C-alpha cells in the first residue's frame, strides 16, 4: 500500500511551513489513508521551531540585533537540559534588522552575547543554527559579544561590521583563553545551510554579499578583507581552514566559531532530516512530497529539502517537488 510522506519548507511571505504542510495533508488524505508529515529545517530561519515541536523549553535572553541595538530574543533547551540550540536568524537575522541597515555595518554581536549566556546553563552540547544572517562580518561580532577584544594596529578595539574587519590587526589572546576555558566541557556544533567558504570559491561574499546590500565595489573590498581576517583566525587556531565548505555560513560566523571553539560543521538539512525520522520511513512504495517557495541554485547547496530529495531517489520512491518558483537549472539537476 502506498504511503505519503510530506516534508515542506516555508513559502516566504505566503505560507508558513505549518500552513503549507496542513494544506497538502488535507489534499493527500482525500486519496490516501497512510499520510505522514514531518517538520523540516536546515539551520536557517525557523530552525528553533523544529526544537519547539520536540517539546524543548524556550529561554528568553537579552541580546543585540544586527544593528547592535538591545533586543530580547530566545534560545531552546532540551528536556534533559544537556543541549541548547541557538538560531542566529532569531537573534540578529535579516528578519529583525531595520530595512535601512547596511550589510556593511550589520554585526553578529548578538550571537556572541547569547553564546556566553547559554554557557551558564552548563550544557554538554550547543547547536548553533546559522542562516538568515544580516551580517557579513566574518563573525567579528561573536568575538565582541563573548568579551574577546579585536584590536586595530594602534591597540584600540575595532568598530562593528566590515569596517571592523578591515581594521582588525590582533585578537586578545588572554580573553580568548578565558572563553575557551568556560566552554572547555561544551561541544559546539554548527548547523549550516550552505557550503560557502570564507575565502576561495564559492565564498560567502560572492554568494550572498549582493543580497545583503553590498555593491560590486564593496564586495571586492570585503573579499580582500576576509582574506586578511582568515589569516588572523589562523593565528589563533592553526587548524582552521578558511576554504572548508560551510566556513562562510552566515557571513563567516561559522569561521569565527571554528577558530574559537574548534566547532564542528554539520549540514543542517541532513541533521534535521535524520532527527525528524523521515529518512528511515521512505521506501519504494512511498510518495514523497517536498518543496519550498523558490527552488533554485541555492536549494542545491544544502537547503532543507535536499536530503529529502536524495533519500527519495535512493529509495526509488515517487517524488513530488512543489515550489512557488522552480528554476529550470535546479529542476534539471533534481530530475537527473
N, C-alpha and C positions, 0 to 999 in steps of 0.2 A: 504494500500500500504506500502511496506517495505521502511524504511528509513535507511540510512547508516551513522554511526557516527564514525569518525576517530579521535583518540587522541593518538598520538605516542610520545614516548620519543626518544632521540637520540640513534644511534648506534655508540658508541665511536670509533673514528679513522676510520669510514666507511661512515656513513650517518649522516648529521645533522638532527635535528628534522624537519626542513622545507623540506629537501630533501626527507626523507622517507615518510612524510605526502603527499607531492605532488605526489610521485610515486604511492602510494596506492589510492589516489583520482582519478588519471587518470585511474587506473585499475577498480575501482568501477563504474566510470561514463560510462564504456562500457556496464554495465548491469543494472544500476540503475540511475534514474534521480534525486532522492532526496538524495543528498550526502552532509554531513556537516563535517567540520574539526574544531578542537579546539586546541589551544595552551596547553601545558602541562608543569608543573614544580612541584617540591617538596621541594624547599628551598635550593637545592644543586646547582651545577654549571649550569648556563644558566637561572636561575630564573629571572634575570633582563630583559631577552629578552621578558618574558611574559608581564612585565610592559611596555616595549617599544611598544609592539603590541597594548597596550591600549592608546598609544599616550603620555605617560609620558615623561617628559623632562629629558635629561641626564645632570648631573652636574659633571664636572671634579674636581678631588681633588688630592692634593699631599700627599702621604702617604708612607707606608713602606711595602715591601713584606715580605714573610715568613722568609727570610734571614735577615730582618731588614734593608735592603738597600732601599734607597729612590726610589720611583717609582710613576708614575701618574696613577690613576685609576678613577673610577666614581661611582656615585650612581644616583638613579632616584627620581624624584619629581612628584607628582600627578598634574593634570591640575589645581586644585584649590589651590595647594600649601600646603594642610593640612597634607599630608602623604609623608614620604620619605622611600624608600626601599634601603637597603644596602645588598650586597652579599659578604660574606666572601671569597668565591672561586675567585671572581673577584679582590679582594684586596690582599689577602695573601694565595691563594689556591695552591693546588698541580700543577695546570696547569701553573702557573707563577714561581714556585720555581725552583732553579737550581737543576739539576739532582744529584749533589754531596751533597745537603743539607740533613743532618741527621734529622730524626724525633725527635731525642733527642734535637736538637738545634733550630728547627723551632719554630717560635713565632707568636702569634696573635696580636702583637703590632699594625699593620696597622689598624685593626678593631677599636681599641680604638681611634686612631688618627682621623679616618673618623667619628666616632660617635660624637666626640667633634665638628668637623666641621659642621656636619649635624644639630646639635642643634642650630647653629647660624641662620638657616633659619626659626626658630620658627614654626616647625611643631606641630601638636597635636598628631600625631602618627608616630613612627618609626618602620618599619618592618625590622627585621634582618634575612636574609636568611642564615642559617647555613648548611654547607655541602661542600664537596670537599676540606676540610681543609688539610693543610700540617702539622699542629702542633698537639701536644698532651700536651699542657702546661696548661691545666685547665683554660684557659682564663687569665693567669697571665699577658700576653702581653696587654690585654684590660685595666687592671689597669694602666699599664705603659703608654699606649697611651693616656689615659684620664688624665694623670697627677697625679695619685694616687700612691704614693710610696709604694712598697712592700719591707720590710726590713728583713735582716738577724738578727741573735741574737745579733750581735755587733752593729747594727744600720745602717750599710751600705745597700744601695739598692742592691737587688739580681740581678744576671745576667739573660739573656733571657732563655727561653726554660725550659726543665725539670730540668736542673741543678738549675735554679732559684726556681722552685717549691720545690726542695729538701731542699733548704736553707731558704725558707720563714718562718719567725717567727712572723711577725706582719704587719699590714696594717695601713697606716697613716690615722687615723680617721678624722682629720681636713680636709684633702684634699678630703676624701670620702664625707664628709658633703657638701663641696663646690660643688662637681659634682652633688650630689643628688639635691641640690637647683637649679642648672642650668636646670636639667631635671624634675623638680617638676611638670610642667604642660604638660609633654610629656608622652604619654603611649607607653611603649616599648613592642613589641610583637616579640617573637622568632618563626620563621618558621623552624621546624626541619624535617629531612628526616630519622630519626632513633629513636628508643625507648631506645637506650643505656643509662644506668645510669652513673653517675660519679663514684660511688662505688657500691658494690653489684653485682648482676648478672642479665642480661649481662651488663658489663661495657665497657666504651669506649676503655680502653687499651686492654682488652681481645678480643674485636671485631675488632678493627681497628689498633692496635699497630703494628702488623706484616706488614700490607700493607704500613705503614708509615716508615718502615725500622728499627723497634725496634727488637732486638734479644730476644730470650726467657728470658735470664738473665735480659736484660734491661726492658722487660715487667713486670717481677716480681718486680724489683726495683721501676718502675714507678707506679705500683699498690699501693705499700705501701706509696709512696709519695702523691698519690692522696687522700688517706685516711687522711693523715695529713693535706693536703690542704683543704679538705672538712671541717675539724674541724675549720680551720681558717676562712673559709667563713661563717660558722655558728656563729662565734663570732661577725661578723659584721652584720649578719642578722639571728637571731634565728629561723625565719620561713623557712629558706632554708633547703630543704631535698635532700641530695645527691643521694638518691635512687629513686627519681622521674623519671619516664620514660621520656627520652629526655634530662635529665640533663647532659648526657655525650656527647651530639651532638657537632660535630666539636672539638673533643679532649677535651671537657669540657668547651668550651667557653659559652655554654648555662648556665652552673652552675655559672660562674662569673657574667653573665648578670642578672641572678635571684638574686644573692646575692647583687649586687649593686643597681639594679633598681626595684626589685620585678617584673621582667619581666614575662609575661605570655607565657607559652609554647603552641604552636598551631601546629598541624600536617600540614606541608607544603603542602603535597599532597591533603589533604582534603580542605585546604584553596583555593588552585588554582583550584581544580575541581569545587568548588561552583562558584568561580569568573568567570570561563570560560563559565558557563551556561550548561555544558553537563549533569550534574546530573538531571536537570529539563527537558531535551529533550528526554531522553531514555524512551521507553515504551516496551510493549510486542511485538510490531511489528518492533522493531529496530534490526539492525545488528550492533554490536559494535566491532570495530577493535582497538586494543591497543597493546602495546608491547615495548620492549627496546632491546638493544644489547645483554644483558645477563639477563635472568630471573632465579634468584636463591634464596637462603635463604634470602639474604639481601633485595630482592624485597618485600618479605612478611613482613618486619619490618616497612613498611610505605613509600616505594618509590612511585614515581609519578603515576604509573599505577594502584595501588591497589584500590583507590576509584572508578575508572572506572570499574574494575572487580567486585567489591562488588555491585555497582549500577546495573550493567547488570544482576547479579544473582538475586538481589532483585526484579527487574522489569521483570524477566523472559525473558530477551532479548537473542538473539543469540549472543554468544561471540566468537570472534576470537582473540587469543593472538599470536603475531608474535615475534620471537626473533632469534638473530644470534645463541644463545645457550639457550636452556631451560633445566635446570637440572631436573632430574626425580622427586626428592623430592618436588620441587616447583610446578611442573606440577600436581603431585598427590593432593596437597593441593588446588590448583586453581580449579581443576575439581571435588572436593568433592561436 
